[in-house]
Amino acid sequence: MAGDPIKRVELSDGTVRYRFVVDIGRDPKTGKRRQITKTFDTKREAKAEHARIKHQTGEGSYVAPSKLTVGDWLDTWLKSATVDLEKATARSYQDALRCVYDLLGDRKLQTLTEEDIDDLIRWMLTSGRKIGGKPGTGLGLRSVQLMLNRLRAALNEAVRRRLVVRNVAEAARIPKAAREAAAEAKAERTPWSTEEVKAFLATIREDRLYAPMLLSLMGLRPAEACGLRWTPDVDLEAQTVKAGDNTRTLVVGEVVEKGAKSEAGKRGLPLPVQAVSALKAFRARQAAEKLAAGEAYEDSGYVVVDELGRAVKTDWLRRRFYKLIERAGVRKVRLYDARHACLTYLATSGVPDVIVSAWAGHADLSFTKRVYIHPNADHLKVAADQLGELLG
């Protein structure tokens, strides 16, 4: 038939095939006309595919075949997705997708399936860890969820650019058993009680790092404590400290200094008298260390420094915290849990929610209560006593 786009092709061995060449628009980068060639065993198959391509090309939904790999696309997406982000945040995007690169980076983007995403999730939960613990063990639920969030965003953009037909990660979910196990582990991870805090502080009162430990138990984040400067952040005469104005965050071995993410995070906190005394003693001790070290001393100006005056990283402070815990003989918790202990104590001691949230540096009251407040049996006993008075 004249004008029939489907051509009959006879191969050298006598086999008959049906082939067509069709325009699929212009290359978005070069503007050049693009064509593809398709070959089928039957003319019916060829006609159906030709009609589908023409229809989708006409309405702008056709996805052209591509050899682009998952890794190549993630490289492209990350460049645009992180262009206006802070260095630490941009790095968190890359870290979240590291397992995708490891397991699926060489796969062609258009061949990715829902089963691939499910396999990736299972692998991460069982053996995907490379750093931050024993290699080959499972990653936490948060790491897997962050991966899914970033991968979905990357694939949504791939759909928008007509690189893939659909987002195969859209319906992916973390298995229920893993979610329940993570919830149980989180419930078991409780911050120190009032008695544990007091026992810890009583044991380390004469330690060099007593003041930094008090700052952590006042609710400062490790990065806030490590970023604190004697000037302009600490005013011992006014008995105040500026938390969040400067933080020292460790990003893949590199220290990044920056202010808090939000204005709520930058807050001036009044210092309890115990903290004022401890900070004065710590400053005096640093002066003595400077005199003893002479030229070897580095006058960095930070509050939390080593014996030679050098600013420290959060992992340095964390390791020393664990040594002090061991010496004190109290239950081991994370350094960040000192912040949880502080906010729980304030919330359960009658301090209004809005003040607790402001002390934490949060703009969202509900977030503070949901994440940082951990009532225990003693707190519930107080509630029972109050009910006892009501019930007569």
DRENDO-1510 file (C-alpha; in Angstrom, 1 decimal, always signed):
<recs>
REC; n; res; u; v; w
REC; 1; MET; +0.0; +0.0; +0.0 .
REC; 2; ALA; +1.3; +3.4; -1.0 .
REC; 3; GLY; +2.3; +5.5; +2.0 .
REC; 4; ASP; +2.3; +2.4; +4.3 .
REC; 5; PRO; +4.9; +3.1; +7.0 .
REC; 6; ILE; +5.3; -0.7; +7.7 .
REC; 7; LYS; +7.8; -2.2; +5.3 .
REC; 8; ARG; +8.3; -5.9; +4.6 .
REC; 9; VAL; +11.9; -6.9; +5.0 .
REC; 10; GLU; +13.3; -10.2; +3.9 .
REC; 11; LEU; +16.5; -11.3; +5.7 .
REC; 12; SER; +19.4; -13.2; +4.1 .
REC; 13; ASP; +18.1; -16.5; +5.5 .
REC; 14; GLY; +14.7; -15.9; +4.0 .
REC; 15; THR; +13.0; -14.9; +7.2 .
REC; 16; VAL; +10.4; -12.1; +6.8 .
REC; 17; ARG; +10.1; -9.2; +9.2 .
REC; 18; TYR; +8.1; -6.0; +9.4 .
REC; 19; ARG; +9.9; -2.7; +10.1 .
REC; 20; PHE; +9.1; +0.9; +10.4 .
REC; 21; VAL; +10.9; +4.2; +11.0 .
REC; 22; VAL; +9.1; +6.9; +13.0 .
REC; 23; ASP; +9.8; +10.4; +14.2 .
REC; 24; ILE; +9.8; +10.9; +18.0 .
REC; 25; GLY; +10.4; +14.6; +18.1 .
REC; 26; ARG; +13.5; +16.6; +18.5 .
REC; 27; ASP; +16.4; +16.1; +20.9 .
REC; 28; PRO; +15.9; +18.6; +23.8 .
REC; 29; LYS; +19.6; +19.3; +23.9 .
REC; 30; THR; +20.6; +19.6; +20.3 .
REC; 31; GLY; +17.3; +20.3; +18.7 .
REC; 32; LYS; +18.0; +17.7; +16.0 .
REC; 33; ARG; +15.2; +15.5; +14.6 .
REC; 34; ARG; +15.1; +12.0; +16.3 .
REC; 35; GLN; +13.9; +8.8; +14.7 .
REC; 36; ILE; +13.7; +5.2; +15.9 .
REC; 37; THR; +13.5; +2.0; +14.0 .
REC; 38; LYS; +11.4; -1.0; +15.1 .
REC; 39; THR; +11.2; -4.5; +13.7 .
REC; 40; PHE; +8.6; -7.2; +14.4 .
REC; 41; ASP; +7.7; -10.7; +13.4 .
REC; 42; THR; +4.2; -9.8; +12.2 .
REC; 43; LYS; +2.7; -6.8; +10.5 .
REC; 44; ARG; -0.1; -6.7; +13.0 .
REC; 45; GLU; +2.5; -6.2; +15.8 .
REC; 46; ALA; +4.3; -3.5; +13.8 .
REC; 47; LYS; +1.1; -1.6; +13.1 .
REC; 48; ALA; +0.0; -1.6; +16.7 .
REC; 49; GLU; +3.4; -0.3; +18.0 .
REC; 50; HIS; +3.6; +2.3; +15.2 .
REC; 51; ALA; +0.1; +3.6; +16.2 .
REC; 52; ARG; +1.0; +3.7; +19.9 .
REC; 53; ILE; +4.2; +5.6; +19.3 .
REC; 54; LYS; +2.5; +8.1; +16.9 .
REC; 55; HIS; -0.3; +8.7; +19.5 .
REC; 56; GLN; +2.0; +9.2; +22.4 .
REC; 57; THR; +4.3; +11.4; +20.5 .
REC; 58; GLY; +1.4; +13.5; +19.5 .
REC; 59; GLU; +0.2; +14.0; +23.0 .
REC; 60; GLY; +3.7; +14.4; +24.4 .
REC; 61; SER; +3.8; +11.3; +26.6 .
REC; 62; TYR; +6.1; +9.1; +24.5 .
REC; 63; VAL; +9.2; +7.8; +26.3 .
REC; 64; ALA; +12.1; +7.2; +23.9 .
REC; 65; PRO; +14.4; +4.2; +24.5 .
REC; 66; SER; +17.5; +5.2; +26.4 .
REC; 67; LYS; +20.7; +3.5; +27.7 .
REC; 68; LEU; +20.8; +5.9; +30.7 .
REC; 69; THR; +21.8; +4.1; +33.9 .
REC; 70; VAL; +20.3; +4.6; +37.3 .
REC; 71; GLY; +23.6; +6.0; +38.5 .
REC; 72; ASP; +23.9; +8.4; +35.6 .
REC; 73; TRP; +20.4; +9.7; +36.3 .
REC; 74; LEU; +21.0; +10.1; +40.0 .
REC; 75; ASP; +24.1; +12.1; +39.3 .
REC; 76; THR; +22.1; +14.5; +37.1 .
REC; 77; TRP; +19.2; +14.7; +39.5 .
REC; 78; LEU; +21.4; +15.4; +42.5 .
REC; 79; LYS; +23.1; +18.3; +40.7 .
REC; 80; SER; +19.7; +20.1; +40.3 .
REC; 81; ALA; +18.1; +19.0; +43.5 .
REC; 82; THR; +20.9; +20.2; +45.7 .
REC; 83; VAL; +22.0; +23.3; +43.9 .
REC; 84; ASP; +20.6; +25.7; +46.6 .
REC; 85; LEU; +21.1; +23.5; +49.6 .
REC; 86; GLU; +23.8; +23.8; +52.3 .
REC; 87; LYS; +26.8; +21.5; +52.0 .
REC; 88; ALA; +25.7; +19.3; +54.9 .
REC; 89; THR; +22.2; +18.9; +53.5 .
REC; 90; ALA; +23.4; +18.3; +50.0 .
REC; 91; ARG; +25.7; +15.6; +51.4 .
REC; 92; SER; +22.8; +14.0; +53.2 .
REC; 93; TYR; +21.0; +13.6; +49.8 .
REC; 94; GLN; +24.0; +11.8; +48.4 .
REC; 95; ASP; +24.4; +9.6; +51.5 .
REC; 96; ALA; +20.7; +8.6; +51.3 .
REC; 97; LEU; +21.2; +7.3; +47.8 .
REC; 98; ARG; +24.5; +5.5; +48.3 .
REC; 99; CYS; +22.9; +2.1; +48.6 .
REC; 100; VAL; +21.0; +2.7; +45.3 .
REC; 101; TYR; +24.3; +3.4; +43.6 .
REC; 102; ASP; +25.8; +0.3; +45.1 .
REC; 103; LEU; +23.1; -2.2; +44.2 .
REC; 104; LEU; +21.4; -0.6; +41.1 .
REC; 105; GLY; +23.7; +2.1; +39.8 .
REC; 106; ASP; +24.7; +0.1; +36.7 .
REC; 107; ARG; +21.2; -0.9; +35.7 .
REC; 108; LYS; +19.5; +0.9; +32.8 .
REC; 109; LEU; +17.0; +3.3; +34.3 .
REC; 110; GLN; +14.2; +2.1; +32.0 .
REC; 111; THR; +14.6; -1.5; +33.1 .
REC; 112; LEU; +14.1; -0.7; +36.8 .
REC; 113; THR; +11.1; -2.6; +38.4 .
REC; 114; GLU; +9.1; -2.7; +41.6 .
REC; 115; GLU; +10.9; -6.0; +42.5 .
REC; 116; ASP; +14.3; -4.2; +42.2 .
REC; 117; ILE; +13.1; -1.6; +44.8 .
REC; 118; ASP; +11.8; -4.3; +47.1 .
REC; 119; ASP; +15.1; -6.2; +46.8 .
REC; 120; LEU; +17.0; -3.0; +47.6 .
REC; 121; ILE; +14.9; -2.4; +50.7 .
REC; 122; ARG; +15.5; -6.0; +52.0 .
REC; 123; TRP; +19.2; -5.7; +51.2 .
REC; 124; MET; +19.6; -2.4; +53.1 .
REC; 125; LEU; +17.7; -3.8; +56.1 .
REC; 126; THR; +19.8; -7.0; +56.3 .
REC; 127; SER; +23.3; -6.2; +55.0 .
REC; 128; GLY; +23.6; -2.7; +53.4 .
REC; 129; ARG; +25.8; -1.0; +56.0 .
REC; 130; LYS; +29.3; +0.1; +55.0 .
REC; 131; ILE; +30.1; +2.8; +57.5 .
REC; 132; GLY; +28.8; +3.9; +61.0 .
REC; 133; GLY; +28.9; +0.4; +62.4 .
REC; 134; LYS; +29.9; -3.2; +61.4 .
REC; 135; PRO; +30.1; -3.5; +57.6 .
REC; 136; GLY; +27.6; -6.0; +56.2 .
REC; 137; THR; +25.0; -5.5; +58.9 .
REC; 138; GLY; +21.5; -4.0; +58.4 .
REC; 139; LEU; +20.8; -0.3; +58.2 .
REC; 140; GLY; +18.2; +1.4; +60.4 .
REC; 141; LEU; +14.7; +2.1; +59.3 .
REC; 142; ARG; +15.4; +5.9; +59.0 .
REC; 143; SER; +18.2; +5.2; +56.5 .
REC; 144; VAL; +15.8; +3.1; +54.4 .
REC; 145; GLN; +13.0; +5.7; +54.6 .
REC; 146; LEU; +15.4; +8.5; +53.6 .
REC; 147; MET; +16.5; +6.5; +50.6 .
REC; 148; LEU; +12.9; +5.9; +49.5 .
REC; 149; ASN; +12.1; +9.6; +49.8 .
REC; 150; ARG; +15.0; +10.7; +47.7 .
REC; 151; LEU; +14.6; +7.9; +45.1 .
REC; 152; ARG; +10.9; +8.7; +44.7 .
REC; 153; ALA; +11.8; +12.3; +44.1 .
REC; 154; ALA; +14.4; +11.4; +41.6 .
REC; 155; LEU; +12.1; +9.0; +39.7 .
REC; 156; ASN; +9.3; +11.5; +39.7 .
REC; 157; GLU; +11.6; +14.0; +37.9 .
REC; 158; ALA; +12.5; +11.2; +35.5 .
REC; 159; VAL; +8.9; +10.7; +34.7 .
REC; 160; ARG; +8.4; +14.4; +34.2 .
REC; 161; ARG; +11.3; +14.5; +31.8 .
REC; 162; ARG; +9.8; +11.5; +30.0 .
REC; 163; LEU; +12.9; +9.3; +30.7 .
REC; 164; VAL; +10.7; +6.6; +32.2 .
REC; 165; VAL; +7.0; +5.7; +31.9 .
REC; 166; ARG; +6.3; +5.5; +35.7 .
REC; 167; ASN; +7.8; +5.8; +39.1 .
REC; 168; VAL; +8.5; +2.2; +40.2 .
REC; 169; ALA; +9.4; +3.3; +43.8 .
REC; 170; GLU; +6.0; +5.1; +44.3 .
REC; 171; ALA; +4.3; +2.2; +46.0 .
REC; 172; ALA; +7.4; +0.6; +47.7 .
REC; 173; ARG; +7.0; +0.1; +51.4 .
REC; 174; ILE; +9.3; -1.0; +54.2 .
REC; 175; PRO; +8.1; -4.5; +55.5 .
REC; 176; LYS; +5.8; -4.4; +58.5 .
REC; 177; ALA; +8.1; -6.7; +60.5 .
REC; 178; ALA; +11.0; -4.2; +60.1 .
REC; 179; ARG; +8.7; -1.3; +61.1 .
REC; 180; GLU; +7.5; -3.1; +64.2 .
REC; 181; ALA; +11.1; -4.1; +65.2 .
REC; 182; ALA; +12.2; -0.5; +64.8 .
REC; 183; ALA; +9.3; +0.7; +66.9 .
REC; 184; GLU; +10.1; -1.8; +69.7 .
REC; 185; ALA; +13.8; -0.7; +69.6 .
REC; 186; LYS; +12.9; +2.9; +69.8 .
REC; 187; ALA; +10.5; +2.3; +72.7 .
REC; 188; GLU; +13.3; +0.5; +74.6 .
REC; 189; ARG; +15.7; +3.4; +74.0 .
REC; 190; THR; +14.7; +5.7; +76.9 .
REC; 191; PRO; +16.7; +8.7; +78.1 .
REC; 192; TRP; +18.1; +8.9; +81.6 .
REC; 193; SER; +15.8; +9.3; +84.6 .
REC; 194; THR; +16.3; +12.2; +87.1 .
REC; 195; GLU; +18.2; +9.7; +89.4 .
REC; 196; GLU; +20.5; +8.6; +86.6 .
REC; 197; VAL; +21.3; +12.2; +85.6 .
REC; 198; LYS; +22.2; +13.0; +89.2 .
REC; 199; ALA; +24.3; +9.8; +89.6 .
REC; 200; PHE; +26.2; +10.6; +86.4 .
REC; 201; LEU; +26.9; +14.2; +87.4 .
REC; 202; ALA; +27.9; +13.3; +91.0 .
REC; 203; THR; +30.6; +11.0; +89.6 .
REC; 204; ILE; +32.1; +13.3; +87.0 .
REC; 205; ARG; +31.9; +16.6; +89.0 .
REC; 206; GLU; +35.7; +16.9; +89.1 .
REC; 207; ASP; +36.3; +15.8; +85.5 .
REC; 208; ARG; +37.7; +18.2; +83.0 .
REC; 209; LEU; +34.6; +17.8; +80.8 .
REC; 210; TYR; +32.1; +18.4; +83.6 .
REC; 211; ALA; +30.9; +21.8; +82.0 .
REC; 212; PRO; +30.4; +20.4; +78.5 .
REC; 213; MET; +28.4; +17.5; +80.0 .
REC; 214; LEU; +26.2; +20.0; +81.8 .
REC; 215; LEU; +25.7; +21.8; +78.5 .
REC; 216; SER; +24.5; +18.6; +76.9 .
REC; 217; LEU; +22.2; +17.9; +79.9 .
REC; 218; MET; +20.8; +21.4; +79.4 .
REC; 219; GLY; +19.5; +20.3; +76.1 .
REC; 220; LEU; +22.2; +21.6; +73.7 .
REC; 221; ARG; +22.8; +19.4; +70.7 .
REC; 222; PRO; +26.3; +17.9; +70.3 .
REC; 223; ALA; +26.9; +20.2; +67.3 .
REC; 224; GLU; +25.7; +23.2; +69.3 .
REC; 225; ALA; +28.0; +22.4; +72.2 .
REC; 226; CYS; +31.0; +21.9; +69.9 .
REC; 227; GLY; +30.3; +25.1; +68.1 .
REC; 228; LEU; +29.9; +27.3; +71.2 .
REC; 229; ARG; +32.4; +30.1; +71.5 .
REC; 230; TRP; +33.4; +32.0; +74.6 .
REC; 231; THR; +32.9; +35.2; +72.6 .
REC; 232; PRO; +30.2; +36.1; +71.6 .
REC; 233; ASP; +28.1; +33.0; +72.7 .
REC; 234; VAL; +28.8; +32.9; +76.4 .
REC; 235; ASP; +28.2; +35.7; +78.8 .
REC; 236; LEU; +29.0; +34.6; +82.3 .
REC; 237; GLU; +28.1; +38.0; +83.8 .
REC; 238; ALA; +24.6; +37.9; +82.4 .
REC; 239; GLN; +24.5; +34.1; +82.9 .
REC; 240; THR; +23.3; +33.4; +79.4 .
REC; 241; VAL; +24.5; +31.2; +76.5 .
REC; 242; LYS; +23.6; +31.6; +72.8 .
REC; 243; ALA; +22.7; +28.1; +71.5 .
REC; 244; GLY; +22.5; +27.5; +67.8 .
REC; 245; ASP; +24.2; +30.6; +66.6 .
REC; 246; ASN; +27.2; +28.5; +65.5 .
REC; 247; THR; +27.3; +24.7; +65.1 .
REC; 248; ARG; +30.2; +22.3; +64.2 .
REC; 249; THR; +28.8; +19.4; +62.1 .
REC; 250; LEU; +30.9; +16.5; +60.9 .
REC; 251; VAL; +30.1; +15.8; +57.2 .
REC; 252; VAL; +32.0; +12.8; +55.9 .
REC; 253; GLY; +35.1; +13.6; +57.9 .
REC; 254; GLU; +34.9; +17.3; +57.2 .
REC; 255; VAL; +33.8; +19.9; +59.8 .
REC; 256; VAL; +31.1; +22.2; +58.6 .
REC; 257; GLU; +30.3; +25.3; +60.6 .
REC; 258; LYS; +27.0; +27.1; +60.2 .
REC; 259; GLY; +24.1; +28.6; +62.1 .
REC; 260; ALA; +20.9; +26.8; +63.1 .
REC; 261; LYS; +18.5; +25.8; +60.3 .
REC; 262; SER; +15.7; +28.1; +61.6 .
REC; 263; GLU; +15.4; +31.2; +63.7 .
REC; 264; ALA; +13.8; +29.1; +66.4 .
REC; 265; GLY; +17.1; +27.2; +66.6 .
REC; 266; LYS; +19.0; +30.3; +67.5 .
REC; 267; ARG; +18.1; +31.0; +71.1 .
REC; 268; GLY; +19.5; +32.7; +74.1 .
REC; 269; LEU; +19.3; +30.4; +77.2 .
REC; 270; PRO; +19.6; +31.5; +80.8 .
REC; 271; LEU; +22.3; +29.4; +82.6 .
REC; 272; PRO; +21.5; +27.6; +85.8 .
REC; 273; VAL; +23.9; +28.7; +88.6 .
REC; 274; GLN; +25.6; +25.2; +88.5 .
REC; 275; ALA; +26.4; +25.7; +84.8 .
REC; 276; VAL; +27.8; +29.2; +85.4 .
REC; 277; SER; +30.1; +27.9; +88.1 .
REC; 278; ALA; +31.2; +24.9; +85.9 .
REC; 279; LEU; +31.9; +27.2; +82.9 .
REC; 280; LYS; +34.0; +29.6; +85.0 .
REC; 281; ALA; +36.0; +26.7; +86.4 .
REC; 282; PHE; +36.4; +25.3; +82.8 .
REC; 283; ARG; +37.6; +28.6; +81.5 .
REC; 284; ALA; +40.1; +28.9; +84.4 .
REC; 285; ARG; +41.4; +25.4; +83.6 .
REC; 286; GLN; +41.8; +26.3; +80.0 .
REC; 287; ALA; +43.9; +29.3; +81.0 .
REC; 288; ALA; +46.2; +27.0; +83.1 .
REC; 289; GLU; +46.5; +24.6; +80.2 .
REC; 290; LYS; +47.4; +27.4; +77.8 .
REC; 291; LEU; +50.1; +28.5; +80.2 .
REC; 292; ALA; +51.5; +25.0; +80.6 .
REC; 293; ALA; +51.4; +24.2; +76.8 .
REC; 294; GLY; +53.0; +27.5; +75.7 .
REC; 295; GLU; +53.4; +27.9; +72.0 .
REC; 296; ALA; +51.8; +24.4; +71.4 .
REC; 297; TYR; +48.5; +25.8; +72.6 .
REC; 298; GLU; +45.9; +26.7; +70.0 .
REC; 299; ASP; +43.7; +29.5; +71.3 .
REC; 300; SER; +40.7; +28.6; +69.1 .
REC; 301; GLY; +38.2; +30.5; +71.2 .
REC; 302; TYR; +35.8; +27.6; +71.5 .
REC; 303; VAL; +34.3; +26.5; +74.8 .
REC; 304; VAL; +34.7; +22.8; +74.2 .
REC; 305; VAL; +38.3; +22.2; +73.3 .
REC; 306; ASP; +41.0; +19.6; +74.1 .
REC; 307; GLU; +43.9; +20.1; +76.4 .
REC; 308; LEU; +45.8; +22.1; +73.7 .
REC; 309; GLY; +42.9; +24.4; +73.0 .
REC; 310; ARG; +41.9; +22.8; +69.7 .
REC; 311; ALA; +38.2; +22.8; +68.7 .
REC; 312; VAL; +36.7; +19.3; +68.8 .
REC; 313; LYS; +34.3; +17.3; +66.7 .
REC; 314; THR; +31.1; +15.8; +67.8 .
REC; 315; ASP; +32.5; +12.3; +67.6 .
REC; 316; TRP; +35.3; +13.4; +70.0 .
REC; 317; LEU; +32.8; +14.6; +72.5 .
REC; 318; ARG; +30.7; +11.5; +72.1 .
REC; 319; ARG; +33.6; +9.1; +72.8 .
REC; 320; ARG; +34.5; +10.9; +75.9 .
REC; 321; PHE; +30.8; +10.9; +77.0 .
REC; 322; TYR; +30.8; +7.1; +76.7 .
REC; 323; LYS; +34.0; +6.8; +78.8 .
REC; 324; LEU; +32.4; +8.9; +81.5 .
REC; 325; ILE; +29.3; +6.8; +81.5 .
REC; 326; GLU; +31.4; +3.7; +81.9 .
REC; 327; ARG; +33.3; +5.3; +84.8 .
REC; 328; ALA; +30.0; +6.4; +86.5 .
REC; 329; GLY; +28.5; +3.0; +86.1 .
REC; 330; VAL; +25.2; +4.3; +84.8 .
REC; 331; ARG; +23.1; +3.0; +81.9 .
REC; 332; LYS; +24.6; +3.7; +78.5 .
REC; 333; VAL; +22.6; +6.1; +76.4 .
REC; 334; ARG; +23.5; +8.2; +73.3 .
REC; 335; LEU; +25.0; +11.6; +73.8 .
REC; 336; TYR; +21.9; +13.0; +72.0 .
REC; 337; ASP; +19.7; +11.3; +74.6 .
REC; 338; ALA; +21.0; +13.9; +77.2 .
REC; 339; ARG; +18.9; +16.4; +75.2 .
REC; 340; HIS; +15.9; +14.1; +75.5 .
REC; 341; ALA; +16.4; +13.7; +79.2 .
REC; 342; CYS; +16.5; +17.5; +79.7 .
REC; 343; LEU; +13.3; +18.2; +77.7 .
REC; 344; THR; +11.5; +15.3; +79.3 .
REC; 345; TYR; +12.4; +16.6; +82.7 .
REC; 346; LEU; +11.2; +20.1; +81.9 .
REC; 347; ALA; +7.9; +18.9; +80.3 .
REC; 348; THR; +7.1; +16.6; +83.3 .
REC; 349; SER; +8.0; +19.3; +85.9 .
REC; 350; GLY; +5.3; +21.6; +84.9 .
REC; 351; VAL; +7.1; +23.8; +82.5 .
REC; 352; PRO; +4.6; +25.0; +79.8 .
REC; 353; ASP; +4.9; +23.3; +76.4 .
REC; 354; VAL; +5.6; +26.5; +74.6 .
REC; 355; ILE; +8.6; +27.1; +76.9 .
REC; 356; VAL; +9.9; +23.6; +76.5 .
REC; 357; SER; +9.7; +23.9; +72.7 .
REC; 358; ALA; +11.5; +27.3; +72.8 .
REC; 359; TRP; +14.2; +25.9; +75.0 .
REC; 360; ALA; +14.7; +23.0; +72.5 .
REC; 361; GLY; +14.9; +25.5; +69.6 .
REC; 362; HIS; +11.8; +24.0; +67.9 .
REC; 363; ALA; +9.2; +26.0; +66.0 .
REC; 364; ASP; +6.7; +23.1; +66.2 .
REC; 365; LEU; +5.3; +22.4; +69.7 .
REC; 366; SER; +3.9; +19.0; +68.6 .
REC; 367; PHE; +7.3; +17.9; +67.2 .
REC; 368; THR; +8.9; +18.5; +70.6 .
REC; 369; LYS; +6.3; +16.6; +72.5 .
REC; 370; ARG; +6.1; +13.7; +70.0 .
REC; 371; VAL; +9.8; +13.1; +69.6 .
REC; 372; TYR; +11.6; +14.4; +72.7 .
REC; 373; ILE; +9.2; +13.8; +75.7 .
REC; 374; HIS; +9.4; +10.3; +77.2 .
REC; 375; PRO; +7.2; +9.9; +80.3 .
REC; 376; ASN; +8.2; +7.0; +82.5 .
REC; 377; ALA; +6.6; +5.0; +85.3 .
REC; 378; ASP; +7.5; +7.7; +87.9 .
REC; 379; HIS; +5.8; +10.4; +85.9 .
REC; 380; LEU; +2.7; +8.2; +85.5 .
REC; 381; LYS; +2.7; +7.6; +89.3 .
REC; 382; VAL; +2.4; +11.4; +89.8 .
REC; 383; ALA; -0.7; +11.3; +87.5 .
REC; 384; ALA; -2.1; +8.5; +89.6 .
REC; 385; ASP; -1.6; +10.4; +92.8 .
REC; 386; GLN; -3.4; +13.4; +91.3 .
REC; 387; LEU; -6.3; +11.1; +90.2 .
REC; 388; GLY; -6.3; +9.7; +93.8 .
REC; 389; GLU; -7.0; +13.2; +95.1 .
REC; 390; LEU; -9.8; +13.6; +92.6 .
REC; 391; LEU; -11.5; +10.3; +93.4 .
REC; 392; GLY; -11.3; +10.9; +97.1 .
</recs>
